[in-house]
C-alpha cells in the first residue's frame, strides 16, 4: 500500500515538485499551502508522513508553530521539516 504523504509549503512550485517526485515513486500525495489548509487536511484524513516548510510565509502559523499543533494532536506523526532557503 502506498503511503499517504501531506506536503505543506507556501510555494506552489515546491509543493508540486515534491508531490511529483513522491507520486512517481508510487506514493499518494496531498498538498496544503498554509497552516489552516494543512490542519483541515489532517483532520479529514491523518497522513502517514508530513513534509512541512519551516517558514510558511503568509500563513497564520509558521512551520514550527504548526509542528507544535500537529504534535499536540498526533504525537507520533512523522514530520520532515523542509526549507527552500538553505
C-alpha positions in Angstrom: 0.0 0.0 0.0 1.3 3.4 -0.9 2.0 6.0 1.8 -0.3 8.9 2.2 2.0 11.9 2.3 1.0 15.5 3.0 3.2 18.3 1.6 2.8 21.7 3.3 4.6 24.6 1.6 3.6 28.1 0.7 5.4 27.9 -2.6 3.3 26.1 -5.3 6.4 25.1 -7.3 7.9 23.3 -4.3 4.7 21.6 -3.4 4.2 20.3 -6.9 7.9 19.3 -7.3 7.9 17.2 -4.1 4.4 15.8 -4.9 5.5 14.8 -8.4 8.7 13.0 -7.2 6.8 11.1 -4.5 3.9 10.2 -6.8 6.4 8.9 -9.4 7.7 6.6 -6.6 4.1 5.3 -6.0 3.1 7.4 -3.0 -0.3 9.1 -2.7 0.3 12.8 -2.0 -1.8 15.7 -0.9 -0.8 19.3 -0.6 -1.6 22.3 1.6 -0.4 25.9 1.1 -0.8 27.2 4.7 -1.4 26.1 8.3 -5.2 26.2 8.1 -5.4 24.0 5.0 -2.9 21.6 6.5 -4.8 21.2 9.7 -8.0 20.7 7.7 -6.3 18.0 5.5 -5.0 16.3 8.7 -8.5 16.4 10.3 -10.0 15.0 7.1 -7.5 12.0 7.0 -4.3 11.8 9.0 -1.4 11.2 6.6 1.3 8.7 7.3 4.0 11.4 6.8 4.2 15.2 6.5 6.7 17.3 4.7 6.5 20.7 6.3 8.0 24.0 5.3 9.7 25.7 8.2 8.7 29.3 7.1 5.1 29.1 5.6 5.1 32.8 4.5 1.7 34.4 4.7 0.2 31.7 6.9 -1.5 32.2 10.3 1.2 29.9 11.8 4.8 29.4 10.6 6.1 25.8 10.2 7.4 25.5 13.7 4.2 26.6 15.3 2.2 24.3 13.0 4.6 21.5 14.0 3.6 22.1 17.7 -0.1 21.9 16.8 0.4 18.7 14.8 2.4 17.1 17.6 -0.2 18.0 20.1 -2.9 16.3 18.1 -0.8 13.4 16.7 2.3 13.0 18.9 3.6 10.0 16.8 3.1 11.6 13.4 6.4 11.7 11.5 7.2 15.2 10.2 10.1 16.1 7.9 10.9 19.8 8.1 12.0 21.4 4.8 13.2 24.7 3.6 14.0 26.2 0.2 16.1 28.9 1.8 19.2 26.9 2.8 
